[in-house]
Amino acid sequence: KKFISYPRTGSKYIPEDIWVEIPQLIGILEEIDKFREIVPKMKRGRLNKRIVNDLKVTDHHGLLITDKIPSALAAKEKAIYEMIAYRLLEAVSPVCIKEITDIVLQAAHYDFLLKGCKIIDAGWRFIKGSFIDEDNNPVQDLPELKIGDELKIKEAKVLGKQTKPPVLYTEATLLGAMENAANQIESKQERKALRGIGIGTPATRAAIIDTLFKREYIKRDKKFLLPTEKGLKVYEWVKDKKIADVAMTAEWELVLQKIENNEVDVALFQKGMEDYTKTITQEILALSVEKEKQPELICPRCKIQKVVIRDKLVKCSAENCNWVQFRNICGIKLSFLDLETLITNGKTNLLKGMTSKSGKKFDAYIEMDKKGETTFTFPEKKKSK
C-alpha cells in the first residue's frame, strides 16, 4: 500500500541522499494520533545520523515509512507500521546517557553484587518511555553510597534454584537463531568475525523453514517446532560434513565483501567454490544410508498376495485386489512395526499424539477387520475415585 519502503532488505542503514528526507518523514508522523505528542518534543535540527552509511547499504536501504499517511490499515498492518515508525524516531534521537554503579557488599566474608543505574539523559529511550536495561530488568536508581559504608541486614535467605534446559524453538525464535547463527560457533575469534552474518537472508529464511516442513524434517507441536525421525536421521548423516558448516557460508560473505572492495581475486574465490562443491558431493555420495528392513506381509483382504510398502501407502501387489492402506493418519505416519502389528494382529499399539480435524490431540488404536477396513478404538478412561 506504499506506506513503507521496500521490505525485502537486510540493511539497517540509509544512504546520504535519503537523509535529507528524514525530517519531512518525522513531520508526517505528527499527523498520526500515536505520535502527535512525541514528535513536537524532538529536536529536528539535531538528529542523530547513526543510520547513514553508504557503504553498508546493500540493494535496498533499511525500512522507512514513506510520505504517504496511512489509512484503513488492518490491526497487524498498523502494528508493523508503528513498529517501523517508532524505530525510525529512536534511531535518529540522541544517545541515552546512563550512570552505572556496580556495588560489592561484603557480609561474613562473602561478596554480594548489586547493580544500579541512573538515567542522566533519556535520549532515544524517551520515544517509548522504555527504561529497561540489557537484561530486561527495570533500571534501579540506588541511594548515594561510598566505599566503607556499613549497611544493616534486614533479612537473609537462601534460594534453591535449578538451571533449565534451553526451550524448544518456535518459528519466531528459529528465525532469530538463523539470523544470529554465529552465536552457535564455539571459537570466540570466529564468532566475533562472523557476527551479523547468519543462515540465509531476511528474504529467504522463512522459505528455508518452509522447505524443512515440506520435506518432513520438522513438525509443529502447538507453537513449538520438533524434529521428525526422518529429520534426525538426516542430521546424524550430515552434522559433521562440510555442507553443514555454518561458518563456511559466513566466510563466503566476508570474501564477497572483500571482492567488492577489490581486496580478493574473483578467480581465486571461484576455485575455492569449485573445490568446496567437489568435497561436499564426494562426502554425500560416500554416505551409506541403511534402509530399514521391510516386513513381508500378506494382504489382509485377499489373503494370498504380498503387500507393497511405499512411503505414503501400503497396497496389495495383486492387480485384481484393490486393498490400500494410507500410512499418514491424523498427523502421524505408521511405521513398519505399526503396519506389521496392524496386519498381523488386527490392531496397532496405542498411537499417541494424533490430531483431529478440529486441531485437538488424541490417542487411539487402529483396528482392522477381516476385509482390511480400519477404524479407531480409544483407550478406556480411568474412573476417578
C-alpha positions in Angstrom: 0.0 0.0 0.0 3.1 2.2 -0.2 3.1 3.3 3.4 6.6 1.8 3.9 9.7 1.4 1.8 10.7 -1.8 0.0 10.5 -4.5 2.8 12.8 -7.3 1.4 16.0 -5.9 2.8 18.7 -6.9 5.2 20.2 -3.5 5.6 19.9 -1.3 8.8 21.3 1.8 7.1 20.2 4.5 4.7 22.3 6.4 2.1 23.3 10.1 2.5 20.8 11.2 -0.2 17.8 9.8 1.7 18.9 11.5 4.9 17.5 14.9 3.7 14.0 13.3 3.6 14.0 12.2 7.2 12.8 15.5 8.9 9.9 15.5 6.4 9.0 11.9 7.3 9.1 12.6 11.0 6.8 15.6 10.4 4.3 13.3 8.7 4.1 11.2 12.0 2.8 14.3 13.8 -0.5 13.7 11.8 -0.9 10.3 13.5 -2.5 10.2 16.9 0.0 7.8 18.5 3.0 10.1 17.6 1.3 13.5 17.9 2.7 14.3 21.4 6.2 12.8 20.8 7.2 14.4 17.5 7.0 18.1 18.7 9.4 17.3 21.6 12.1 16.1 19.2 15.0 18.4 18.2 14.7 18.0 14.5 17.7 20.3 13.9 20.0 17.9 15.9 19.0 14.5 14.6 21.5 11.6 15.1 23.0 10.4 11.8 24.0 6.9 13.1 21.8 5.2 10.4 23.6 6.9 7.5 26.2 4.7 5.8 26.5 4.5 2.0 29.0 1.5 2.3 26.6 -0.6 4.4 23.5 -0.1 2.2 23.0 -3.2 0.0 20.5 -3.5 -2.8 17.8 -1.7 -0.7 18.2 0.5 2.3 16.7 -0.1 5.8 13.0 0.1 6.3 11.4 3.6 6.5 8.0 5.0 6.5 7.0 6.9 3.3 5.4 10.4 2.8 2.0 8.7 2.4 -0.1 9.0 5.6 -1.5 5.5 6.4 -5.3 5.0 6.4 -7.6 1.9 6.7 -4.9 -0.4 8.0 -5.7 -3.8 9.5 -4.6 -4.3 13.1 -1.5 -6.3 12.2 -0.5 -3.9 9.4 -0.9 -1.0 11.8 1.3 -2.7 14.4 4.0 -3.2 11.8 3.8 0.4 10.6 4.0 1.7 14.1 7.0 -0.6 14.8 8.9 0.9 11.9 7.9 4.5 12.8 9.0 4.0 16.4 12.3 2.6 15.4 12.9 5.5 13.0 12.3 8.0 15.7 14.5 6.1 18.2 17.3 5.7 15.6 17.6 9.4 14.9 17.3 10.5 18.5 20.3 11.4 20.8 22.1 8.6 22.7 20.8 7.7 26.1 23.3 8.6 28.9 23.3 6.5 32.0 25.3 6.3 35.2 26.0 2.7 36.1 27.0 1.8 39.6 28.5 -1.6 40.5 28.5 -2.3 44.2 30.1 -5.1 46.1 28.6 -5.7 49.6 30.6 -7.9 51.9 29.0 -9.9 54.6 30.6 -12.8 56.6 33.4 -12.9 54.1 31.0 -13.4 51.2 30.7 -10.9 48.3 27.2 -9.9 47.2 26.8 -7.9 44.0 24.4 -5.1 43.2 24.0 -3.0 40.1 22.4 0.4 40.0 21.5 2.6 37.0 20.6 6.2 36.9 19.3 7.9 33.7 21.1 11.2 33.2 19.6 11.9 29.7 16.9 9.6 28.4 17.8 10.3 24.7 16.2 7.7 22.4 14.5 6.0 25.4 12.2 9.0 25.7 10.3 8.0 22.5 8.7 4.9 24.0 9.4 5.7 27.6 11.3 2.4 27.9 13.7 2.2 30.8 14.6 -1.4 30.7 18.3 -2.5 30.9 20.0 -5.0 28.6 18.9 -7.9 30.9 15.3 -6.8 30.6 15.3 -5.6 34.2 13.9 -2.2 35.2 16.7 0.2 35.9 17.1 0.9 39.6 18.4 4.1 41.0 20.4 3.5 44.1 21.0 5.8 47.1 24.3 7.7 47.4 26.9 5.2 48.7 30.6 5.4 49.3 33.3 2.8 50.0 33.4 1.8 53.6 29.7 2.4 54.3 28.1 -0.1 56.7 24.5 -1.3 55.9 22.2 -3.2 58.2 21.0 -6.5 57.0 17.2 -6.7 57.4 16.9 -10.4 56.4 18.8 -13.1 54.6 17.5 -16.2 52.8 18.9 -18.9 50.6 17.1 -19.6 47.3 17.4 -23.1 45.9 17.2 -23.0 42.1 17.8 -25.3 39.2 19.1 -24.5 35.8 16.6 -25.0 32.9 17.4 -26.6 29.6 17.0 -24.4 26.5 13.4 -24.1 25.4 12.2 -25.5 22.2 12.3 -23.3 19.1 9.2 -21.6 17.8 9.2 -20.2 14.2 10.0 -16.7 15.6 12.9 -17.8 17.8 14.3 -20.1 15.0 14.3 -17.1 12.6 16.3 -15.2 15.2 18.7 -18.1 15.7 19.3 -18.3 11.9 20.0 -14.5 11.8 22.5 -14.9 14.7 23.9 -18.3 13.7 27.4 -17.1 14.6 26.4 -17.3 18.3 26.5 -21.1 18.0 30.1 -21.2 16.9 32.5 -22.3 19.7 35.6 -20.4 18.6 35.4 -16.9 20.1 37.6 -15.5 17.3 35.4 -16.9 14.6 32.3 -15.9 16.4 33.5 -12.3 16.6 34.5 -12.3 12.9 31.2 -13.7 11.8 28.9 -11.6 13.9 26.0 -10.3 11.9 26.2 -12.9 9.3 23.6 -15.7 9.5 22.0 -18.5 7.7 20.1 -17.2 4.6 18.8 -13.6 4.3 15.7 -11.9 5.7 14.0 -12.7 2.3 14.9 -16.5 2.3 14.9 -17.6 5.9 11.1 -18.2 6.1 11.4 -20.3 2.8 14.1 -22.4 4.3 11.9 -23.3 7.3 9.0 -24.0 4.9 11.3 -26.4 3.0 12.0 -28.3 6.3 8.2 -28.7 6.7 7.7 -29.9 3.1 10.5 -32.5 3.4 9.0 -33.6 6.7 12.3 -32.9 8.6 10.4 -30.9 11.3 6.8 -30.8 12.5 4.7 -28.4 14.7 3.7 -29.3 18.2 1.4 -26.4 19.1 3.6 -23.3 18.7 6.9 -25.3 19.0 9.0 -27.0 16.3 10.2 -30.6 16.7 12.5 -32.6 14.5 10.9 -35.7 13.0 12.6 -39.2 13.0 13.4 -38.5 9.3 14.9 -35.1 10.2 17.1 -36.6 13.0 18.5 -39.2 10.6 19.4 -36.6 8.1 21.0 -34.5 10.9 23.1 -37.5 12.0 24.3 -38.1 8.5 25.4 -34.5 7.7 26.2 -32.9 11.0 30.0 -33.4 10.7 30.1 -32.8 7.0 31.3 -29.6 5.2 27.7 -29.0 3.9 26.5 -28.3 7.5 29.3 -25.9 8.4 27.6 -22.6 9.1 31.0 -20.8 9.3 31.6 -21.6 5.6 28.6 -19.6 4.5 29.6 -16.7 6.7 33.2 -16.9 5.4 31.9 -16.6 1.8 30.0 -13.4 2.7 33.2 -11.9 4.1 35.2 -12.9 1.0 32.4 -11.4 -1.2 32.7 -8.1 0.6 36.5 -8.2 0.0 35.9 -8.9 -3.7 33.6 -5.9 -3.8 36.4 -3.8 -2.3 39.0 -5.3 -4.8 40.9 -7.0 -2.0 40.5 -10.6 -3.2 40.8 -12.1 -6.7 37.5 -13.4 -8.1 39.2 -16.3 -9.9 40.7 -17.5 -6.6 37.3 -17.4 -4.9 35.7 -19.3 -7.7 38.4 -22.0 -7.5 37.6 -22.3 -3.8 33.9 -22.7 -4.5 34.6 -25.5 -7.1 36.8 -27.3 -4.6 34.1 -27.0 -1.9 31.4 -28.3 -4.3 33.6 -31.4 -5.1 34.2 -32.0 -1.4 30.5 -31.9 -0.3 29.5 -34.0 -3.4 32.1 -36.7 -2.6 31.1 -36.7 1.1 27.4 -37.1 0.3 27.9 -39.8 -2.3 30.1 -41.7 0.3 27.2 -41.8 2.8 25.9 -45.3 3.2 22.3 -44.9 4.1 21.0 -48.0 5.7 17.4 -48.8 4.7 15.1 -50.2 7.4 14.2 -53.7 6.5 10.6 -54.0 5.3 8.5 -56.7 6.8 7.0 -59.3 4.4 3.2 -59.1 4.9 0.3 -60.9 3.3 -2.7 -58.8 2.1 -5.4 -58.8 4.8 -8.2 -58.8 2.1 -7.2 -61.5 -0.5 -5.0 -63.4 2.0 -2.8 -64.6 -0.9 -0.5 -61.9 -2.3 2.2 -59.9 -0.5 1.7 -56.2 0.1 3.9 -53.5 -1.3 5.0 -50.8 1.2 5.5 -47.4 -0.2 6.4 -44.1 1.5 2.8 -42.9 1.7 0.7 -46.1 1.4 0.6 -49.9 1.5 -1.2 -51.9 -1.2 -1.8 -55.4 -2.4 0.6 -56.5 -5.1 -2.3 -58.3 -7.0 -3.8 -56.3 -9.8 -7.3 -57.6 -9.2 -7.2 -56.8 -5.4 -7.6 -53.1 -4.7 -6.7 -53.1 -1.0 -4.9 -49.9 0.0 -4.0 -48.5 3.4 -2.6 -45.0 3.7 0.3 -44.6 6.1 -0.3 -41.0 7.2 -3.2 -40.9 9.6 -4.2 -37.8 11.6 -0.7 -36.3 11.5 1.3 -39.4 12.3 3.0 -41.9 10.0 2.6 -45.6 10.5 6.0 -47.2 10.9 6.9 -50.7 9.6 6.3 -52.0 13.1 2.8 -50.4 13.3 1.9 -51.9 9.9 3.2 -55.3 10.8 1.2 -55.3 14.1 -1.9 -54.0 12.4 -1.9 -56.5 9.5 -0.7 -59.5 11.6 -2.7 -58.9 14.9 -5.5 -56.7 13.6 -4.7 -53.9 15.9 -1.8 -51.4 16.4 -0.3 -50.5 19.8 -1.6 -47.2 21.2 -0.7 -44.4 18.8 -0.2 -41.1 20.7 -0.4 -37.5 19.5 -2.7 -37.8 16.6 -4.6 -34.6 15.6 -8.3 -34.4 14.8 -9.8 -32.1 12.0 -10.6 -29.5 14.7 -6.9 -29.5 15.8 -7.3 -31.4 19.0 -4.7 -34.1 20.1 -5.9 -37.6 20.8 -4.5 -41.1 21.4 -6.1 -44.2 19.8 -5.6 -47.7 18.5 -6.2 -48.6 14.8 -8.1 -51.8 14.3 -8.5 -53.8 11.1 -11.4 -56.1 10.3 -11.3 -59.3 8.1 -11.9 -57.2 4.9 -8.9 -54.9 5.6 -11.1 -51.9 6.7 -9.7 -49.8 9.5 -11.4 -47.9 12.4 -10.2 -46.1 15.5 -10.7 -47.5 19.0 -10.0 -45.4 22.1 -8.4 -46.4 25.4 -10.8 -46.7 28.3 -10.7 -43.7 30.6 -9.7 -44.4 34.2 -12.6 -43.8 36.5 -11.8 -41.2 39.2 -12.5 -42.3 42.8 
